[in-house]
């Protein structure tokens, strides 16, 4: 699992929290939280993905997740915060 998956999972969780707080867009953002079983597989000391993680990934709504991630990566510019340097 690479850094891009870490960024993806973290971004989705942030968007879920933001949208939940605002009460808007929760349908799509809530689907991203279904990737929660993948959290141990990403990060500084990643573990091998569990069968639950793989199943969640296989059942994920990719278009929804992409929309959520794209919205997340727009947040820094909208909040006048320097963007993260993901590589």
C-alpha positions as CSV (number, residue, x, y, z in Angstrom):
1,X,0.0,0.0,0.0
2,X,1.5,3.3,-1.1
3,X,1.4,6.8,0.1
4,X,-1.4,7.6,-2.3
5,X,-3.7,5.1,-0.5
6,X,-2.8,6.7,2.8
7,X,-3.8,10.1,1.4
8,X,-7.0,8.6,0.0
9,X,-8.2,7.1,3.2
10,X,-7.2,10.1,5.3
11,X,-8.9,12.4,2.8
12,X,-12.1,10.4,2.8
13,X,-12.3,10.4,6.6
14,X,-11.7,14.2,6.8
15,X,-14.4,14.8,4.2
16,X,-16.9,12.4,6.0
17,X,-16.3,14.4,9.2
18,X,-16.7,17.7,7.5
19,X,-19.8,16.7,5.6
20,X,-21.4,15.1,8.6
21,X,-20.9,18.3,10.6
22,X,-22.4,20.3,7.8
23,X,-25.2,17.8,7.2
24,X,-24.5,18.0,3.4
25,X,-23.2,15.4,1.0
26,X,-23.3,12.6,3.6
27,X,-24.6,10.0,1.2
28,X,-21.4,9.9,-0.9
29,X,-19.0,10.8,1.9
30,X,-20.6,8.2,4.2
31,X,-19.7,5.5,1.7
32,X,-16.0,6.4,2.2
33,X,-16.2,5.4,5.8
34,X,-16.8,1.8,4.7
35,X,-13.1,1.7,4.0
36,X,-12.4,1.9,7.7
37,X,-11.2,-1.7,7.8
38,X,-8.3,-0.6,5.6
39,X,-6.9,1.9,8.1
40,X,-4.4,-0.5,9.6
41,X,-3.1,-1.2,6.1
42,X,-2.1,2.4,5.6
43,X,0.1,4.8,7.6
44,X,3.6,4.8,9.0
45,X,3.7,1.1,9.9
46,X,1.2,-0.5,7.5
47,X,0.0,-4.0,8.1
48,X,-1.1,-6.4,5.3
49,X,-4.6,-5.6,4.3
50,X,-7.2,-7.9,6.0
51,X,-9.9,-9.8,4.1
52,X,-12.3,-7.2,5.4
53,X,-10.3,-4.4,3.8
54,X,-10.1,-6.2,0.5
55,X,-13.8,-6.9,0.5
56,X,-14.5,-3.2,1.3
57,X,-12.3,-2.1,-1.5
58,X,-13.9,-4.5,-4.0
59,X,-17.4,-3.2,-3.0
60,X,-16.4,0.5,-3.0
61,X,-18.1,3.0,-5.1
62,X,-15.1,4.3,-7.0
63,X,-16.8,7.3,-8.6
64,X,-18.1,8.4,-5.2
65,X,-14.7,8.0,-3.6
66,X,-13.0,9.9,-6.3
67,X,-15.5,12.8,-5.9
68,X,-14.9,12.8,-2.2
69,X,-11.1,12.8,-2.6
70,X,-11.1,15.6,-5.2
71,X,-13.3,17.7,-2.9
72,X,-10.9,17.1,-0.1
73,X,-7.8,18.1,-2.1
74,X,-9.6,21.4,-2.9
75,X,-10.0,22.3,0.8
76,X,-6.5,23.7,1.4
77,X,-6.9,26.3,-1.3
78,X,-10.4,27.2,-0.2
79,X,-9.2,27.6,3.4
80,X,-6.0,29.5,2.5
81,X,-3.9,26.7,3.8
82,X,-0.7,25.4,2.0
83,X,-1.5,22.2,0.2
84,X,-0.1,18.9,1.4
85,X,2.9,17.6,-0.6
86,X,1.8,14.0,-1.4
87,X,4.2,12.0,-3.5
